[in-house]
Amino acid sequence: MNAATPHGRLLLVEPQFVLRRTVSTMAREMGLADVQEATSPAIAERLLFERRYDALLIAIDDEGEALELLRRLRAGEASHPADVLVAATASACDVELALKLKQLDVCRLLLKPFKVKGMLEVISALGAPEPLSEH
Amino acid sequence: MLPAPIPANDAERLRVLRELLILDTPPEERFDRIVSFAAEEFDMPIVLISLIDAQRQWFKARVGLDACETSREVSFCGHAILQPELFEVLDAALDPRFADNPLVTGAPFIRFYIGAPLALPGGATIGTLCLIDTKPRHFDMLDRAIFGTLRDLVVAEVIGQGEKAGAE
């Protein structure tokens, strides 16, 4: 598969190496997005400080770090435009989590077990209509 | 049965494989997680990282198979290393090259096979990442692309450019 021109810049926050690397490689090759990888919400916050992204696909961890990052992002405390598109993955979702994700304006939730194809579909749906501005 | 052919460059290929000092080493999580991931991603009962030695194929990582090696002669992966592209057998029971292969007529009763050659940067193909099912399967283009990406992860680990490279 030949690499295509990516549509936008996406930050993928996923601790599992094989999933993260496979999704990022495929998304780049399919031209869905210019994907940067982060292994944790802490690293993601640093990257959000350094660069601007069109979308964020983040794994919701049991420790609540991902939700805290999203809270800070939406509150304008993450040195990044607060209105970035966000999708999430999670191992499970109860009413409490669903409400939190809704409050944080998470537009898609992918529940385990999910496949690479499913994550690529989410990234495709997140595709920014315009390339990133020069930031 | 068509025995796995021996490529013209087999001596050089074996030299490269043995210099890696990977044959008969213990299981490693960096390889095990790739075969486990592939088994889940493609719903495959058997996934192997198979290294083709002179007389045998030896499995560096495996899901769904107890044996740690088989003879090279009966191996599907011995065929797969002969070409740079994915090697696919849609239904081994209907393929004259494999229909009477003991791995088809007996355990593990292979019907579907797809192998991705592990070609190192120097050109030597040391083995495969392969998926096996006991029923015929179809792999679409996206499946094949994802599988090829997983193969690239195996090669990166073999040459020491795995997880440490690229991620933050």
Interface residues (C-beta under 8 A of the other chain):
Chain A: M1 F17 V18 L19 R20 R21 T22 T25 M26 E29 M30 Q36 E37 A38 T39 I43 R46 L47 P113 K115 V116 K117 L120
Chain B: R33 I34 F37 E40 E41 M141 L142 A145 I146 G148 T149 L150 D152 L153 E163 G166 A167 E168
